Amino acid sequence: MKLMLDAWLERSDPMLRILDAQSGEVLWQWNSAAIHALVESGRLSAADFQNFPFLLKELLTPITQENCHG
């Protein structure tokens, strides 16, 4: 599956979405509060958005950890 990053970070209410590149289906979405929390905690910085694989790992690790039942 190919993924596409749709980031609107310059808005007053930033939004970040990860979509299926072929279908356009939104797979994950972060709102303004979630993005601010990630930046304020130091988990994400502006430079991270230049490295899509790193960004995906940072964004999706908490999701996968929450959904792992081990």
PyMOL CGO cylinders between C-alpha atoms (Angstrom):
from pymol import cmd
from pymol.cgo import CYLINDER

trace = [
    CYLINDER, 0.00, 0.00, 0.00, 1.29, 3.44, -0.90, 0.3, 1, 1, 1, 1, 1, 1,
    CYLINDER, 1.29, 3.44, -0.90, 0.61, 6.21, 1.59, 0.3, 1, 1, 1, 1, 1, 1,
    CYLINDER, 0.61, 6.21, 1.59, 0.21, 9.93, 1.03, 0.3, 1, 1, 1, 1, 1, 1,
    CYLINDER, 0.21, 9.93, 1.03, 0.77, 12.66, 3.61, 0.3, 1, 1, 1, 1, 1, 1,
    CYLINDER, 0.77, 12.66, 3.61, -1.72, 15.54, 3.58, 0.3, 1, 1, 1, 1, 1, 1,
    CYLINDER, -1.72, 15.54, 3.58, -0.46, 18.15, 6.03, 0.3, 1, 1, 1, 1, 1, 1,
    CYLINDER, -0.46, 18.15, 6.03, -1.95, 21.59, 6.59, 0.3, 1, 1, 1, 1, 1, 1,
    CYLINDER, -1.95, 21.59, 6.59, 0.39, 22.90, 9.24, 0.3, 1, 1, 1, 1, 1, 1,
    CYLINDER, 0.39, 22.90, 9.24, 0.38, 26.60, 8.40, 0.3, 1, 1, 1, 1, 1, 1,
    CYLINDER, 0.38, 26.60, 8.40, -3.32, 26.97, 9.25, 0.3, 1, 1, 1, 1, 1, 1,
    CYLINDER, -3.32, 26.97, 9.25, -4.48, 28.36, 12.58, 0.3, 1, 1, 1, 1, 1, 1,
    CYLINDER, -4.48, 28.36, 12.58, -6.01, 24.91, 13.18, 0.3, 1, 1, 1, 1, 1, 1,
    CYLINDER, -6.01, 24.91, 13.18, -3.37, 22.54, 11.72, 0.3, 1, 1, 1, 1, 1, 1,
    CYLINDER, -3.37, 22.54, 11.72, -4.43, 19.17, 10.39, 0.3, 1, 1, 1, 1, 1, 1,
    CYLINDER, -4.43, 19.17, 10.39, -2.48, 16.10, 9.36, 0.3, 1, 1, 1, 1, 1, 1,
    CYLINDER, -2.48, 16.10, 9.36, -3.87, 13.14, 7.46, 0.3, 1, 1, 1, 1, 1, 1,
    CYLINDER, -3.87, 13.14, 7.46, -2.40, 9.96, 6.06, 0.3, 1, 1, 1, 1, 1, 1,
    CYLINDER, -2.40, 9.96, 6.06, -4.29, 8.61, 3.08, 0.3, 1, 1, 1, 1, 1, 1,
    CYLINDER, -4.29, 8.61, 3.08, -4.24, 5.54, 0.88, 0.3, 1, 1, 1, 1, 1, 1,
    CYLINDER, -4.24, 5.54, 0.88, -2.55, 7.01, -2.21, 0.3, 1, 1, 1, 1, 1, 1,
    CYLINDER, -2.55, 7.01, -2.21, -4.64, 4.96, -4.64, 0.3, 1, 1, 1, 1, 1, 1,
    CYLINDER, -4.64, 4.96, -4.64, -8.13, 5.31, -3.18, 0.3, 1, 1, 1, 1, 1, 1,
    CYLINDER, -8.13, 5.31, -3.18, -7.75, 8.61, -1.32, 0.3, 1, 1, 1, 1, 1, 1,
    CYLINDER, -7.75, 8.61, -1.32, -9.26, 7.00, 1.78, 0.3, 1, 1, 1, 1, 1, 1,
    CYLINDER, -9.26, 7.00, 1.78, -8.24, 8.71, 5.01, 0.3, 1, 1, 1, 1, 1, 1,
    CYLINDER, -8.24, 8.71, 5.01, -6.49, 6.10, 7.13, 0.3, 1, 1, 1, 1, 1, 1,
    CYLINDER, -6.49, 6.10, 7.13, -5.40, 8.29, 10.06, 0.3, 1, 1, 1, 1, 1, 1,
    CYLINDER, -5.40, 8.29, 10.06, -6.07, 11.90, 10.98, 0.3, 1, 1, 1, 1, 1, 1,
    CYLINDER, -6.07, 11.90, 10.98, -4.70, 14.21, 13.66, 0.3, 1, 1, 1, 1, 1, 1,
    CYLINDER, -4.70, 14.21, 13.66, -6.40, 17.46, 14.63, 0.3, 1, 1, 1, 1, 1, 1,
    CYLINDER, -6.40, 17.46, 14.63, -4.88, 20.67, 15.91, 0.3, 1, 1, 1, 1, 1, 1,
    CYLINDER, -4.88, 20.67, 15.91, -4.79, 19.60, 19.57, 0.3, 1, 1, 1, 1, 1, 1,
    CYLINDER, -4.79, 19.60, 19.57, -3.07, 16.29, 18.77, 0.3, 1, 1, 1, 1, 1, 1,
    CYLINDER, -3.07, 16.29, 18.77, -0.44, 17.97, 16.58, 0.3, 1, 1, 1, 1, 1, 1,
    CYLINDER, -0.44, 17.97, 16.58, 0.28, 20.63, 19.20, 0.3, 1, 1, 1, 1, 1, 1,
    CYLINDER, 0.28, 20.63, 19.20, 0.64, 17.94, 21.88, 0.3, 1, 1, 1, 1, 1, 1,
    CYLINDER, 0.64, 17.94, 21.88, 3.14, 15.98, 19.75, 0.3, 1, 1, 1, 1, 1, 1,
    CYLINDER, 3.14, 15.98, 19.75, 5.22, 19.09, 19.05, 0.3, 1, 1, 1, 1, 1, 1,
    CYLINDER, 5.22, 19.09, 19.05, 5.09, 20.36, 22.64, 0.3, 1, 1, 1, 1, 1, 1,
    CYLINDER, 5.09, 20.36, 22.64, 6.15, 16.94, 23.97, 0.3, 1, 1, 1, 1, 1, 1,
    CYLINDER, 6.15, 16.94, 23.97, 9.16, 16.97, 21.65, 0.3, 1, 1, 1, 1, 1, 1,
    CYLINDER, 9.16, 16.97, 21.65, 8.05, 13.88, 19.74, 0.3, 1, 1, 1, 1, 1, 1,
    CYLINDER, 8.05, 13.88, 19.74, 7.75, 15.86, 16.50, 0.3, 1, 1, 1, 1, 1, 1,
    CYLINDER, 7.75, 15.86, 16.50, 9.50, 18.89, 15.05, 0.3, 1, 1, 1, 1, 1, 1,
    CYLINDER, 9.50, 18.89, 15.05, 9.24, 20.77, 11.78, 0.3, 1, 1, 1, 1, 1, 1,
    CYLINDER, 9.24, 20.77, 11.78, 12.29, 18.89, 10.48, 0.3, 1, 1, 1, 1, 1, 1,
    CYLINDER, 12.29, 18.89, 10.48, 10.51, 15.56, 10.98, 0.3, 1, 1, 1, 1, 1, 1,
    CYLINDER, 10.51, 15.56, 10.98, 8.08, 16.45, 8.21, 0.3, 1, 1, 1, 1, 1, 1,
    CYLINDER, 8.08, 16.45, 8.21, 10.96, 16.29, 5.71, 0.3, 1, 1, 1, 1, 1, 1,
    CYLINDER, 10.96, 16.29, 5.71, 11.51, 12.60, 6.53, 0.3, 1, 1, 1, 1, 1, 1,
    CYLINDER, 11.51, 12.60, 6.53, 8.23, 10.81, 5.76, 0.3, 1, 1, 1, 1, 1, 1,
    CYLINDER, 8.23, 10.81, 5.76, 9.30, 7.32, 7.00, 0.3, 1, 1, 1, 1, 1, 1,
    CYLINDER, 9.30, 7.32, 7.00, 10.40, 8.79, 10.36, 0.3, 1, 1, 1, 1, 1, 1,
    CYLINDER, 10.40, 8.79, 10.36, 7.22, 10.84, 10.59, 0.3, 1, 1, 1, 1, 1, 1,
    CYLINDER, 7.22, 10.84, 10.59, 5.07, 7.77, 9.97, 0.3, 1, 1, 1, 1, 1, 1,
    CYLINDER, 5.07, 7.77, 9.97, 6.93, 5.82, 12.63, 0.3, 1, 1, 1, 1, 1, 1,
    CYLINDER, 6.93, 5.82, 12.63, 6.52, 8.61, 15.19, 0.3, 1, 1, 1, 1, 1, 1,
    CYLINDER, 6.52, 8.61, 15.19, 2.84, 9.08, 14.44, 0.3, 1, 1, 1, 1, 1, 1,
    CYLINDER, 2.84, 9.08, 14.44, 1.84, 5.45, 14.15, 0.3, 1, 1, 1, 1, 1, 1,
    CYLINDER, 1.84, 5.45, 14.15, 3.85, 3.89, 16.99, 0.3, 1, 1, 1, 1, 1, 1,
    CYLINDER, 3.85, 3.89, 16.99, 1.35, 5.01, 19.68, 0.3, 1, 1, 1, 1, 1, 1,
    CYLINDER, 1.35, 5.01, 19.68, -1.55, 3.75, 17.55, 0.3, 1, 1, 1, 1, 1, 1,
    CYLINDER, -1.55, 3.75, 17.55, 0.00, 0.34, 17.02, 0.3, 1, 1, 1, 1, 1, 1,
    CYLINDER, 0.00, 0.34, 17.02, 0.97, 0.07, 20.69, 0.3, 1, 1, 1, 1, 1, 1,
    CYLINDER, 0.97, 0.07, 20.69, -2.60, 0.85, 21.76, 0.3, 1, 1, 1, 1, 1, 1,
    CYLINDER, -2.60, 0.85, 21.76, -3.95, -1.82, 19.41, 0.3, 1, 1, 1, 1, 1, 1,
    CYLINDER, -3.95, -1.82, 19.41, -1.44, -4.55, 20.31, 0.3, 1, 1, 1, 1, 1, 1,
    CYLINDER, -1.44, -4.55, 20.31, -2.77, -7.11, 22.69, 0.3, 1, 1, 1, 1, 1, 1,
    CYLINDER, -2.77, -7.11, 22.69, 0.11, -9.19, 23.85, 0.3, 1, 1, 1, 1, 1, 1,
]
cmd.load_cgo(trace, "trace")
